[in-house]
Amino acid sequence: VSTLTSWVAMGYQLAVVVMNPEAMLGPLAKNLSTTSIIGVQIISMALVPILIAATAFCAAGILHLVFMLLGNNGQSFEVTFRSYCYAVAPASVFRLIPICGDVFFFVTALVLLIFALRETLRVDGVRATIGVVLPALLCCGFFWAGAVLAAGALAQGVPK
């Protein structure tokens, strides 16, 4: 399901890029032909199943580590992996919506993931919510901290 919905979302993106390449690619679009843009998109679509599987494995591993730190009752990694996959796959249907589908997908996946991990790991709702939201906040925090450090370095004129 996730692969099919990702292909549809990439098809939407391809349609926009073919109609107006500069809208998504900016100045890079002047250097690329339409054939090369379509070729890159097709190669990306071929890699989607592998990337989705790798993402599921890594995300489930991160969630498993977070729940171990929060005092999980000792469920195996397979339980966390299965919960992640069963929660994210139905939410990916929202990616079929052209413009704002990814936002609905993200919110729905978080909610379903909280419910799935609460039931399978047998933790309370607060611990499940913290366990799911904490990695997202940490990743966003590291991203923003890096952006602030880069902006500070640029403001001081470090890269000359």
DSSP file (Angstrom, degrees, kcal/mol; ACC not computed):
  #  RESIDUE AA STRUCTURE BP1 BP2  ACC     N-H-->O    O-->H-N    N-H-->O    O-->H-N    TCO  KAPPA ALPHA  PHI   PSI    X-CA   Y-CA   Z-CA
    1    1 A V     >        0   0    0      0, 0.0     4,-2.6     0, 0.0     5,-0.2   0.000 360.0 360.0 360.0 -45.2    0.0    0.0    0.0
    2    2 A S  H  >  +     0   0    0      1,-0.2     4,-2.1     2,-0.2     5,-0.2   0.890 360.0  50.4 -63.9 -38.6    2.8    2.4    0.9
    3    3 A T  H  > S+     0   0    0      2,-0.2     4,-2.4     1,-0.2    -1,-0.2   0.940 111.7  47.2 -64.6 -46.4    4.6    1.7   -2.3
    4    4 A L  H  > S+     0   0    0      1,-0.2     4,-2.1     2,-0.2    -2,-0.2   0.922 113.8  46.7 -62.8 -44.1    1.5    2.3   -4.5
    5    5 A T  H  X S+     0   0    0     -4,-2.6     4,-2.4     1,-0.2    -1,-0.2   0.860 111.1  52.8 -68.4 -33.1    0.6    5.5   -2.7
    6    6 A S  H  X S+     0   0    0     -4,-2.1     4,-2.5    -5,-0.2    -1,-0.2   0.903 108.1  51.2 -66.4 -39.7    4.2    6.7   -3.0
    7    7 A W  H  X S+     0   0    0     -4,-2.4     4,-1.8     2,-0.2    -2,-0.2   0.901 110.5  48.6 -63.0 -39.7    4.2    6.1   -6.7
    8    8 A V  H  X S+     0   0    0     -4,-2.1     4,-2.1     2,-0.2    -2,-0.2   0.930 111.9  48.8 -65.5 -44.0    0.9    8.0   -7.1
    9    9 A A  H  X S+     0   0    0     -4,-2.4     4,-2.1     1,-0.2    -2,-0.2   0.889 111.6  49.5 -62.4 -38.7    2.4   10.9   -5.0
   10   10 A M  H  X S+     0   0    0     -4,-2.5     4,-2.5     2,-0.2    -1,-0.2   0.821 106.7  56.5 -69.8 -30.0    5.5   10.9   -7.2
   11   11 A G  H  X S+     0   0    0     -4,-1.8     4,-2.2     2,-0.2    -2,-0.2   0.905 106.5  49.4 -65.2 -41.5    3.3   10.9  -10.3
   12   12 A Y  H  X S+     0   0    0     -4,-2.1     4,-2.0     2,-0.2    -2,-0.2   0.934 112.0  48.7 -59.3 -45.7    1.7   14.1   -9.0
   13   13 A Q  H  X S+     0   0    0     -4,-2.1     4,-2.5     1,-0.2    -2,-0.2   0.901 109.7  51.7 -62.7 -40.9    5.1   15.5   -8.5
   14   14 A L  H  X S+     0   0    0     -4,-2.5     4,-2.6     1,-0.2    -1,-0.2   0.892 107.2  53.2 -62.8 -39.7    6.2   14.5  -11.9
   15   15 A A  H  X S+     0   0    0     -4,-2.2     4,-2.0     1,-0.2    -1,-0.2   0.912 111.2  46.0 -62.5 -41.7    3.2   16.1  -13.5
   16   16 A V  H  X S+     0   0    0     -4,-2.0     4,-2.6     2,-0.2    -2,-0.2   0.907 113.3  49.3 -67.6 -41.0    4.0   19.4  -11.7
   17   17 A V  H  < S+     0   0    0     -4,-2.5    -2,-0.2     1,-0.2    -1,-0.2   0.884 111.6  48.5 -67.5 -38.0    7.7   19.2  -12.7
   18   18 A V  H  < S+     0   0    0     -4,-2.6    -1,-0.2    -5,-0.2    -2,-0.2   0.892 114.7  45.7 -69.4 -38.0    6.9   18.5  -16.3
   19   19 A M  H  < S+     0   0    0     -4,-2.0    -2,-0.2     1,-0.3    -1,-0.2   0.914 137.8   4.5 -70.5 -42.3    4.4   21.4  -16.5
   20   20 A N    >X  -     0   0    0     -4,-2.6     3,-1.4    -5,-0.2     4,-0.6  -0.714  65.5-178.5-145.4  87.5    6.7   23.9  -14.7
   21   21 A P  H >> S+     0   0    0      0, 0.0     4,-2.3     0, 0.0     3,-0.8   0.836  82.2  58.2 -60.4 -34.8   10.2   22.6  -13.9
   22   22 A E  H 3> S+     0   0    0      1,-0.2     4,-0.9     3,-0.2     6,-0.1   0.696  91.5  71.8 -71.2 -17.0   11.3   25.8  -12.2
   23   23 A A  H <4 S+     0   0    0     -3,-1.4    -1,-0.2    -7,-0.2    -6,-0.1   0.869 117.8  15.3 -65.6 -35.7    8.4   25.6   -9.7
   24   24 A M  H << S+     0   0    0     -3,-0.8    -2,-0.2    -4,-0.6    -1,-0.2   0.721 134.9  39.0-110.1 -28.4   10.1   22.6   -7.9
   25   25 A L  H >< S-     0   0    0     -4,-2.3     3,-1.3     1,-0.2    -3,-0.2   0.614  82.9-163.3-102.1 -13.8   13.7   22.5   -9.1
   26   26 A G  G ><  -     0   0    0     -4,-0.9     3,-1.5    -5,-0.4     4,-0.3  -0.383  69.0  -9.6  66.3-140.8   14.5   26.3   -9.2
   27   27 A P  G >  S+     0   0    0      0, 0.0     3,-1.2     0, 0.0     4,-0.4   0.715 126.8  72.5 -66.3 -19.8   17.5   27.2  -11.3
   28   28 A L  G X> S+     0   0    0     -3,-1.3     3,-1.2     1,-0.2     4,-0.7   0.793  83.3  71.1 -62.7 -27.3   18.6   23.6  -11.6
   29   29 A A  G <4 S+     0   0    0     -3,-1.5     3,-0.5     1,-0.3    -1,-0.2   0.773  87.4  63.1 -62.9 -26.7   15.7   23.1  -14.1
   30   30 A K  G <4 S+     0   0    0     -3,-1.2    -1,-0.3    -4,-0.3    -2,-0.2   0.783 104.3  47.5 -69.5 -25.4   17.5   25.2  -16.7
   31   31 A N  T <4 S+     0   0    0     -3,-1.2     2,-0.4    -4,-0.4    -1,-0.2   0.611 103.2  73.6 -89.4 -13.7   20.3   22.6  -16.8
   32   32 A L  S  < S-     0   0    0     -4,-0.7     2,-0.1    -3,-0.5     0, 0.0  -0.823  70.3-139.9-108.4 139.6   18.0   19.5  -17.1
   33   33 A S     >  -     0   0    0     -2,-0.4     4,-2.0     1,-0.1     5,-0.2  -0.471  30.1-109.2 -85.7 166.2   16.0   18.3  -20.0
   34   34 A T  H  > S+     0   0    0      1,-0.2     4,-2.4     2,-0.2     5,-0.2   0.871 119.2  55.5 -62.8 -36.9   12.5   16.9  -19.7
   35   35 A T  H  > S+     0   0    0      1,-0.2     4,-2.4     2,-0.2    -1,-0.2   0.908 108.0  47.1 -63.6 -42.5   13.8   13.5  -20.5
   36   36 A S  H  > S+     0   0    0      2,-0.2     4,-2.4     1,-0.2    -1,-0.2   0.873 110.6  52.6 -69.2 -35.3   16.4   13.5  -17.7
   37   37 A I  H  X S+     0   0    0     -4,-2.0     4,-2.0     2,-0.2    -2,-0.2   0.932 112.5  44.8 -63.4 -45.4   13.8   14.8  -15.3
   38   38 A I  H  X S+     0   0    0     -4,-2.4     4,-2.3     2,-0.2    -2,-0.2   0.893 112.4  52.8 -65.9 -39.5   11.4   11.9  -16.2
   39   39 A G  H  X S+     0   0    0     -4,-2.4     4,-2.3     2,-0.2    -2,-0.2   0.908 109.0  48.3 -62.6 -43.2   14.3    9.4  -16.0
   40   40 A V  H  X S+     0   0    0     -4,-2.4     4,-2.4     1,-0.2    -1,-0.2   0.900 111.6  50.8 -63.4 -40.3   15.4   10.5  -12.5
   41   41 A Q  H  X S+     0   0    0     -4,-2.0     4,-2.3     2,-0.2    -2,-0.2   0.894 109.8  49.5 -66.0 -39.1   11.8   10.3  -11.4
   42   42 A I  H  X S+     0   0    0     -4,-2.3     4,-1.7     2,-0.2    -2,-0.2   0.898 111.1  49.2 -67.5 -40.0   11.4    6.7  -12.8
   43   43 A I  H  X S+     0   0    0     -4,-2.3     4,-1.4     2,-0.2    -2,-0.2   0.912 111.2  50.6 -63.7 -41.3   14.7    5.6  -11.1
   44   44 A S  H  X S+     0   0    0     -4,-2.4     4,-0.8     1,-0.2     3,-0.3   0.900 108.1  52.3 -62.4 -40.3   13.4    7.1   -7.9
   45   45 A M  H  < S+     0   0    0     -4,-2.3     3,-0.4     1,-0.2    -1,-0.2   0.841 106.4  54.0 -65.7 -32.1   10.1    5.3   -8.3
   46   46 A A  H  < S+     0   0    0     -4,-1.7     4,-0.3     1,-0.2    -1,-0.2   0.816 109.0  49.0 -70.4 -29.3   12.0    2.0   -8.7
   47   47 A L  H  X S+     0   0    0     -4,-1.4     4,-2.4    -3,-0.3     3,-0.3   0.584  85.9  92.4 -84.7 -10.6   13.9    2.6   -5.4
   48   48 A V  H  X S+     0   0    0     -4,-0.8     4,-2.7    -3,-0.4     5,-0.3   0.892  82.0  51.2 -55.6 -47.9   10.7    3.4   -3.4
   49   49 A P  H  > S+     0   0    0      0, 0.0     4,-2.0     0, 0.0    -1,-0.2   0.902 112.9  46.4 -59.7 -38.7   10.1   -0.2   -2.2
   50   50 A I  H  > S+     0   0    0     -4,-0.3     4,-2.4    -3,-0.3    -2,-0.2   0.918 114.1  47.8 -67.2 -43.0   13.6   -0.5   -0.9
   51   51 A L  H  X S+     0   0    0     -4,-2.4     4,-2.6     2,-0.2    -1,-0.2   0.869 110.6  51.4 -67.5 -36.6   13.6    2.9    0.8
   52   52 A I  H  X S+     0   0    0     -4,-2.7     4,-2.5    -5,-0.2    -1,-0.2   0.919 111.5  47.5 -66.3 -42.3   10.2    2.2    2.4
   53   53 A A  H  X S+     0   0    0     -4,-2.0     4,-2.2    -5,-0.3    -2,-0.2   0.917 114.0  47.0 -64.2 -42.7   11.5   -1.1    3.9
   54   54 A A  H  X S+     0   0    0     -4,-2.4     4,-2.6     2,-0.2     5,-0.2   0.899 112.5  50.0 -65.7 -40.3   14.7    0.6    5.1
   55   55 A T  H  X S+     0   0    0     -4,-2.6     4,-3.0     2,-0.2     5,-0.3   0.917 110.5  49.7 -63.9 -43.0   12.7    3.5    6.6
   56   56 A A  H  X S+     0   0    0     -4,-2.5     4,-2.3     2,-0.2     5,-0.2   0.915 112.4  47.8 -62.3 -42.8   10.3    1.1    8.4
   57   57 A F  H  X S+     0   0    0     -4,-2.2     4,-1.9     2,-0.2    -2,-0.2   0.939 116.2  42.7 -64.0 -47.4   13.3   -0.9    9.8
   58   58 A C  H  X S+     0   0    0     -4,-2.6     4,-2.4     2,-0.2    -2,-0.2   0.919 115.4  48.5 -66.8 -44.3   15.1    2.2   11.0
   59   59 A A  H  X S+     0   0    0     -4,-3.0     4,-2.6    -5,-0.2     5,-0.2   0.909 112.1  49.0 -64.7 -41.3   12.0    3.9   12.4
   60   60 A A  H  X S+     0   0    0     -4,-2.3     4,-2.5    -5,-0.3    -1,-0.2   0.882 110.7  52.0 -65.4 -36.5   10.9    0.8   14.3
   61   61 A G  H  X S+     0   0    0     -4,-1.9     4,-2.2    -5,-0.2    -2,-0.2   0.916 110.6  46.9 -64.3 -42.8   14.4    0.4   15.7
   62   62 A I  H  X S+     0   0    0     -4,-2.4     4,-2.4     2,-0.2    -2,-0.2   0.934 113.7  48.0 -64.1 -45.8   14.4    4.0   16.9
   63   63 A L  H  X S+     0   0    0     -4,-2.6     4,-2.6     1,-0.2    -2,-0.2   0.895 110.0  52.8 -62.3 -39.5   11.0    3.6   18.5
   64   64 A H  H  X S+     0   0    0     -4,-2.5     4,-1.9     1,-0.2    -1,-0.2   0.915 110.1  48.0 -62.4 -42.6   12.0    0.3   20.1
   65   65 A L  H  X S+     0   0    0     -4,-2.2     4,-2.1     2,-0.2    -2,-0.2   0.903 111.2  50.9 -64.3 -40.7   15.1    2.0   21.7
   66   66 A V  H  X S+     0   0    0     -4,-2.4     4,-1.8     1,-0.2    -2,-0.2   0.922 111.2  47.5 -62.9 -43.4   12.9    4.9   22.9
   67   67 A F  H  <>S+     0   0    0     -4,-2.6     5,-1.8     1,-0.2     4,-0.3   0.811 108.2  55.1 -71.2 -27.7   10.4    2.5   24.5
   68   68 A M  H ><5S+     0   0    0     -4,-1.9     3,-0.9     3,-0.2    -1,-0.2   0.904 109.7  47.5 -66.1 -39.4   13.3    0.5   26.1
   69   69 A L  H 3<5S+     0   0    0     -4,-2.1    -2,-0.2     1,-0.2    -1,-0.2   0.822 109.1  54.4 -68.9 -30.5   14.4    3.8   27.6
   70   70 A L  T 3<5S-     0   0    0     -4,-1.8    -1,-0.2    -5,-0.2    -2,-0.2   0.474 128.1 -95.0 -82.9  -1.0   10.9    4.6   28.8
   71   71 A G  T < 5 -     0   0    0     -3,-0.9    -3,-0.2    -4,-0.3    -2,-0.1   0.904  51.5-171.0  91.5  47.3   10.6    1.2   30.6
   72   72 A N      < -     0   0    0     -5,-1.8    50,-0.1    -8,-0.1    -1,-0.1  -0.256  34.6-113.7 -63.2 158.2    8.9   -1.1   28.1
   73   73 A N        -     0   0    0     48,-0.6    -1,-0.1     1,-0.1    -5,-0.1   0.268  61.5 -87.8 -84.3  14.6    7.9   -4.4   29.5
   74   74 A G        +     0   0    0      1,-0.2    -1,-0.1     2,-0.0    -6,-0.0   0.724  66.4 164.5  94.8  23.0   10.4   -6.3   27.3
   75   75 A Q        -     0   0    0     46,-0.2    -1,-0.2     1,-0.1    46,-0.1  -0.361  40.8-104.4 -67.5 155.4    8.6   -6.9   24.0
   76   76 A S    >>  -     0   0    0      1,-0.1     4,-1.2    -2,-0.0     3,-0.6  -0.252  23.9-107.9 -79.5 168.2   10.8   -7.9   21.1
   77   77 A F  H 3> S+     0   0    0      1,-0.2     4,-2.9     2,-0.2     5,-0.2   0.846 116.2  64.4 -62.5 -34.5   11.8   -5.8   18.2
   78   78 A E  H 3> S+     0   0    0      1,-0.2     4,-2.6     2,-0.2    -1,-0.2   0.850  99.0  53.2 -60.0 -35.2    9.5   -7.7   15.9
   79   79 A V  H <> S+     0   0    0     -3,-0.6     4,-2.2     2,-0.2    -1,-0.2   0.918 111.4  45.1 -66.2 -43.0    6.5   -6.5   17.9
   80   80 A T  H  X S+     0   0    0     -4,-1.2     4,-2.5     2,-0.2    -2,-0.2   0.908 113.8  50.1 -66.3 -41.8    7.5   -2.9   17.4
   81   81 A F  H  X S+     0   0    0     -4,-2.9     4,-2.5     2,-0.2    -2,-0.2   0.925 111.6  47.4 -62.8 -45.5    8.3   -3.4   13.7
   82   82 A R  H  X S+     0   0    0     -4,-2.6     4,-2.6    -5,-0.2    -1,-0.2   0.904 111.9  50.8 -63.9 -41.2    4.9   -5.1   13.1
   83   83 A S  H  X S+     0   0    0     -4,-2.2     4,-1.5     2,-0.2    -2,-0.2   0.914 110.6  49.5 -62.3 -42.7    3.1   -2.3   15.0
   84   84 A Y  H  X S+     0   0    0     -4,-2.5     4,-2.5     2,-0.2     5,-0.3   0.945 113.2  45.6 -61.1 -48.3    5.0    0.4   12.9
   85   85 A C  H  X S+     0   0    0     -4,-2.5     4,-2.0     1,-0.2    -2,-0.2   0.911 113.6  48.2 -64.4 -42.8    4.1   -1.3    9.6
   86   86 A Y  H  < S+     0   0    0     -4,-2.6    -1,-0.2     1,-0.2    -2,-0.2   0.735 115.7  45.5 -71.5 -21.3    0.5   -1.9   10.5
   87   87 A A  H  X S+     0   0    0     -4,-1.5     4,-0.8    -3,-0.2    -2,-0.2   0.853 116.3  42.0 -87.0 -37.5    0.1    1.7   11.7
   88   88 A V  H  X S+     0   0    0     -4,-2.5     4,-1.4    -5,-0.2    -2,-0.2   0.844 103.9  64.5 -81.7 -34.2    1.8    3.5    8.8
   89   89 A A  H >< S+     0   0    0     -4,-2.0     3,-0.5    -5,-0.3     4,-0.3   0.922 104.6  43.6 -60.2 -47.7    0.4    1.4    5.9
   90   90 A P  H >4 S+     0   0    0      0, 0.0     3,-1.2     0, 0.0    -1,-0.2   0.863 111.2  56.1 -66.5 -31.3   -3.2    2.5    6.3
   91   91 A A  H >< S+     0   0    0     -4,-0.8     3,-1.7     1,-0.2    -2,-0.2   0.772  91.5  72.6 -69.1 -24.4   -2.2    6.1    6.9
   92   92 A S  G X< S+     0   0    0     -4,-1.4     3,-1.6    -3,-0.5    -1,-0.2   0.648  76.1  79.9 -68.3 -12.3   -0.4    6.2    3.6
   93   93 A V  G X  S+     0   0    0     -3,-1.2     3,-1.7    -4,-0.3    -1,-0.3   0.818  81.6  66.4 -61.5 -29.2   -3.7    6.2    1.8
   94   94 A F  G X  S+     0   0    0     -3,-1.7     3,-1.6     1,-0.3    -1,-0.3   0.677  81.9  76.4 -67.3 -16.0   -3.9    9.9    2.5
   95   95 A R  G <  S+     0   0    0     -3,-1.6    -1,-0.3     1,-0.3     6,-0.2   0.627  77.6  75.5 -69.8 -10.2   -0.9   10.4    0.2
   96   96 A L  G <  S+     0   0    0     -3,-1.7    -1,-0.3    -4,-0.2    -2,-0.2   0.677  72.6  93.6 -72.9 -16.5   -3.4   10.0   -2.7
   97   97 A I  S <> S-     0   0    0     -3,-1.6     4,-1.0    -4,-0.1     5,-0.2  -0.677  78.9-138.8 -77.4 124.9   -4.6   13.5   -2.0
   98   98 A P  T  4 S+     0   0    0      0, 0.0    -1,-0.1     0, 0.0     4,-0.1   0.881  81.3  16.9 -60.2 -49.8   -2.6   15.7   -4.3
   99   99 A I  T  4 S+     0   0    0      1,-0.1     3,-0.3     2,-0.1    -2,-0.0   0.937 136.2  19.9 -96.0 -50.8   -1.6   18.9   -2.3
  100  100 A C  T  > S+     0   0    0      1,-0.2     4,-1.6     2,-0.1     3,-0.4   0.174  86.7 109.5-109.0  17.9   -2.1   18.3    1.4
  101  101 A G  H  X S+     0   0    0     -4,-1.0     4,-2.5     1,-0.2    -1,-0.2   0.834  74.0  58.2 -64.3 -33.6   -2.0   14.5    1.5
  102  102 A D  H  > S+     0   0    0     -3,-0.3     4,-2.4     2,-0.2    -1,-0.2   0.845 104.2  52.0 -67.2 -32.3    1.4   14.3    3.2
  103  103 A V  H  > S+     0   0    0     -3,-0.4     4,-2.3     2,-0.2     5,-0.2   0.943 112.2  44.9 -67.2 -47.3    0.2   16.4    6.2
  104  104 A F  H  X S+     0   0    0     -4,-1.6     4,-2.6     1,-0.2     5,-0.3   0.895 113.0  52.9 -61.9 -39.4   -2.9   14.1    6.7
  105  105 A F  H  X S+     0   0    0     -4,-2.5     4,-2.7     2,-0.2    -2,-0.2   0.935 109.7  47.7 -60.3 -47.5   -0.6   11.1    6.3
  106  106 A F  H  X S+     0   0    0     -4,-2.4     4,-2.1     2,-0.2    -2,-0.2   0.931 115.4  43.3 -62.2 -47.7    1.9   12.4    9.0
  107  107 A V  H  X S+     0   0    0     -4,-2.3     4,-2.2     2,-0.2    -1,-0.2   0.932 116.6  46.5 -65.7 -45.7   -0.8   13.2   11.5
  108  108 A T  H  X S+     0   0    0     -4,-2.6     4,-2.9    -5,-0.2     5,-0.3   0.899 111.1  52.5 -64.7 -40.3   -2.8   10.0   10.9
  109  109 A A  H  X S+     0   0    0     -4,-2.7     4,-2.3    -5,-0.3    -1,-0.2   0.899 109.3  49.8 -63.1 -40.0    0.4    7.9   11.1
  110  110 A L  H  X S+     0   0    0     -4,-2.1     4,-2.2    -5,-0.2    -2,-0.2   0.934 113.5  45.3 -63.0 -45.4    1.4    9.4   14.4
  111  111 A V  H  X S+     0   0    0     -4,-2.2     4,-2.2     2,-0.2    -2,-0.2   0.942 115.7  45.7 -65.1 -47.4   -2.1    8.8   15.9
  112  112 A L  H  X S+     0   0    0     -4,-2.9     4,-2.8     1,-0.2    -1,-0.2   0.865 111.8  53.2 -64.4 -34.9   -2.3    5.2   14.6
  113  113 A L  H  X S+     0   0    0     -4,-2.3     4,-2.6    -5,-0.3     5,-0.3   0.890 107.3  51.0 -67.1 -39.1    1.3    4.6   15.7
  114  114 A I  H  X S+     0   0    0     -4,-2.2     4,-2.0     2,-0.2    -2,-0.2   0.941 114.0  44.3 -61.4 -47.3    0.4    5.7   19.3
  115  115 A F  H  X S+     0   0    0     -4,-2.2     4,-2.0     2,-0.2    -2,-0.2   0.920 114.7  48.8 -64.1 -43.8   -2.6    3.4   19.4
  116  116 A A  H  X S+     0   0    0     -4,-2.8     4,-2.7     1,-0.2     5,-0.3   0.927 114.5  43.7 -64.4 -45.5   -0.7    0.5   17.9
  117  117 A L  H  X S+     0   0    0     -4,-2.6     4,-2.0     1,-0.2     6,-0.4   0.839 110.0  57.0 -71.4 -31.5    2.2    0.8   20.2
  118  118 A R  H  <>S+     0   0    0     -4,-2.0     5,-1.1    -5,-0.3     4,-0.5   0.922 114.8  38.1 -61.8 -42.8    0.0    1.3   23.2
  119  119 A E  H  <5S+     0   0    0     -4,-2.0    -2,-0.2     3,-0.2    -1,-0.2   0.920 121.3  41.2 -77.1 -43.9   -1.8   -2.0   22.6
  120  120 A T  H  <5S+     0   0    0     -4,-2.7    -3,-0.2     1,-0.2    -2,-0.2   0.867 121.9  39.0 -77.3 -34.7    1.1   -4.1   21.4
  121  121 A L  T  <5S-     0   0    0     -4,-2.0   -48,-0.6    -5,-0.3    -1,-0.2   0.542 103.4-131.0 -89.7  -6.8    3.7   -3.0   23.9
  122  122 A R  T   5 +     0   0    0     -4,-0.5     2,-0.3    -5,-0.2    -3,-0.2   0.933  56.9 139.9  56.6  52.1    1.1   -2.8   26.7
  123  123 A V      < -     0   0    0     -5,-1.1    -1,-0.2    -6,-0.4    -2,-0.1  -0.777  56.4 -94.9-115.5 165.3    2.0    0.7   27.9
  124  124 A D     >  -     0   0    0     -2,-0.3     4,-2.2     1,-0.1     5,-0.2  -0.287  38.4-104.9 -75.6 167.6   -0.2    3.5   29.0
  125  125 A G  H  > S+     0   0    0      1,-0.2     4,-2.4     2,-0.2     5,-0.2   0.841 117.6  52.8 -63.8 -36.5   -1.4    6.2   26.6
  126  126 A V  H  > S+     0   0    0      2,-0.2     4,-2.6     1,-0.2    -1,-0.2   0.930 111.0  46.2 -66.7 -44.9    0.9    8.9   28.0
  127  127 A R  H  > S+     0   0    0      1,-0.2     4,-2.5     2,-0.2    -2,-0.2   0.882 112.9  50.6 -65.6 -37.4    4.0    6.7   27.6
  128  128 A A  H  X S+     0   0    0     -4,-2.2     4,-1.6     2,-0.2    -1,-0.2   0.913 111.4  48.1 -65.3 -41.9    3.0    5.7   24.1
  129  129 A T  H  X S+     0   0    0     -4,-2.4     4,-2.6     2,-0.2     5,-0.3   0.926 113.6  46.4 -64.9 -44.7    2.5    9.3   23.1
  130  130 A I  H  X S+     0   0    0     -4,-2.6     4,-2.4     1,-0.2    -2,-0.2   0.912 111.0  53.4 -63.4 -41.9    5.8   10.3   24.6
  131  131 A G  H  < S+     0   0    0     -4,-2.5    -1,-0.2    -5,-0.2    -2,-0.2   0.806 115.7  38.7 -64.7 -30.2    7.6    7.4   22.9
  132  132 A V  H  X S+     0   0    0     -4,-1.6     4,-0.7    -3,-0.1    -2,-0.2   0.862 120.9  41.7 -87.3 -38.9    6.2    8.3   19.5
  133  133 A V  H  X S+     0   0    0     -4,-2.6     4,-2.5    -5,-0.2     5,-0.2   0.814 101.7  69.8 -80.8 -30.7    6.5   12.1   19.6
  134  134 A L  H  X S+     0   0    0     -4,-2.4     4,-2.6    -5,-0.3     5,-0.2   0.908  98.4  47.1 -58.8 -47.5    9.9   12.2   21.3
  135  135 A P  H  > S+     0   0    0      0, 0.0     4,-2.6     0, 0.0    -1,-0.2   0.900 112.6  50.9 -62.4 -36.9   12.0   11.0   18.3
  136  136 A A  H  X S+     0   0    0     -4,-0.7     4,-2.4     2,-0.2    -2,-0.2   0.925 112.4  46.1 -64.7 -42.7   10.1   13.4   16.0
  137  137 A L  H  X S+     0   0    0     -4,-2.5     4,-2.6     2,-0.2    -1,-0.2   0.894 112.5  50.4 -66.6 -39.0   10.9   16.3   18.3
  138  138 A L  H  X S+     0   0    0     -4,-2.6     4,-2.6    -5,-0.2     5,-0.2   0.924 111.5  47.5 -65.0 -43.4   14.5   15.3   18.7
  139  139 A C  H  X S+     0   0    0     -4,-2.6     4,-2.1     2,-0.2    -2,-0.2   0.925 115.0  45.6 -64.0 -43.1   15.0   15.0   15.0
  140  140 A C  H  X S+     0   0    0     -4,-2.4     4,-2.7    -5,-0.2    -1,-0.2   0.887 111.9  53.1 -65.7 -37.8   13.3   18.4   14.4
  141  141 A G  H  X S+     0   0    0     -4,-2.6     4,-2.6     2,-0.2    -2,-0.2   0.911 109.4  47.4 -63.8 -42.7   15.4   19.8   17.2
  142  142 A F  H  X S+     0   0    0     -4,-2.6     4,-2.3     2,-0.2    -1,-0.2   0.882 112.1  51.5 -64.7 -37.7   18.6   18.6   15.7
  143  143 A F  H  X S+     0   0    0     -4,-2.1     4,-2.2    -5,-0.2    -2,-0.2   0.945 113.2  43.5 -63.5 -47.9   17.6   20.0   12.4
  144  144 A W  H  X S+     0   0    0     -4,-2.7     4,-2.5     2,-0.2    -2,-0.2   0.878 112.4  52.9 -67.4 -37.0   16.8   23.4   13.8
  145  145 A A  H  X S+     0   0    0     -4,-2.6     4,-2.5     2,-0.2    -1,-0.2   0.914 110.3  48.3 -63.9 -41.4   19.9   23.5   15.9
  146  146 A G  H  X S+     0   0    0     -4,-2.3     4,-2.5     2,-0.2    -2,-0.2   0.895 111.2  50.4 -63.6 -40.2   22.0   22.7   12.8
  147  147 A A  H  X S+     0   0    0     -4,-2.2     4,-2.5     2,-0.2    -2,-0.2   0.903 111.1  48.5 -65.2 -40.6   20.2   25.4   10.9
  148  148 A V  H  X S+     0   0    0     -4,-2.5     4,-2.5     2,-0.2    -2,-0.2   0.914 112.4  48.6 -66.1 -42.0   20.8   28.0   13.7
  149  149 A L  H  X S+     0   0    0     -4,-2.5     4,-2.3     2,-0.2    -2,-0.2   0.911 112.8  47.9 -64.3 -40.9   24.5   27.0   13.8
  150  150 A A  H  X S+     0   0    0     -4,-2.5     4,-2.4     2,-0.2    -2,-0.2   0.908 112.1  49.3 -65.6 -41.1   24.8   27.3   10.1
  151  151 A A  H  X S+     0   0    0     -4,-2.5     4,-2.3     1,-0.2    -2,-0.2   0.897 111.3  49.9 -64.8 -39.3   23.1   30.7   10.1
  152  152 A G  H  X S+     0   0    0     -4,-2.5     4,-1.7     2,-0.2    -2,-0.2   0.896 110.6  49.3 -65.0 -39.8   25.4   31.9   12.9
  153  153 A A  H  X>S+     0   0    0     -4,-2.3     5,-2.4     1,-0.2     4,-0.6   0.897 112.6  47.7 -66.1 -40.0   28.5   30.7   11.0
  154  154 A L  H ><5S+     0   0    0     -4,-2.4     3,-0.5     1,-0.2    -2,-0.2   0.881 109.3  53.7 -67.1 -37.3   27.2   32.5    7.8
  155  155 A A  H 3<5S+     0   0    0     -4,-2.3    -1,-0.2     1,-0.2    -2,-0.2   0.845 110.2  47.3 -66.9 -32.2   26.5   35.7    9.8
  156  156 A Q  H 3<5S-     0   0    0     -4,-1.7    -1,-0.2    -5,-0.1    -2,-0.2   0.574 114.2-118.4 -85.8  -8.4   30.0   35.7   11.2
  157  157 A G  T <<5 +     0   0    0     -4,-0.6    -3,-0.2    -3,-0.5    -2,-0.1   0.808  60.5 149.5  80.9  29.6   31.5   35.1    7.8
  158  158 A V      < +     0   0    0     -5,-2.4     2,-1.0     1,-0.2    -4,-0.1   0.964  62.3  58.8 -62.5 -54.6   33.2   31.8    8.5
  159  159 A P              0   0    0      0, 0.0    -1,-0.2     0, 0.0    -2,-0.1  -0.665 360.0 360.0 -80.6 107.8   32.9   30.3    5.0
  160  160 A K              0   0    0     -2,-1.0    -2,-0.1     0, 0.0    -3,-0.0   0.400 360.0 360.0-106.9 360.0   34.8   32.9    2.8
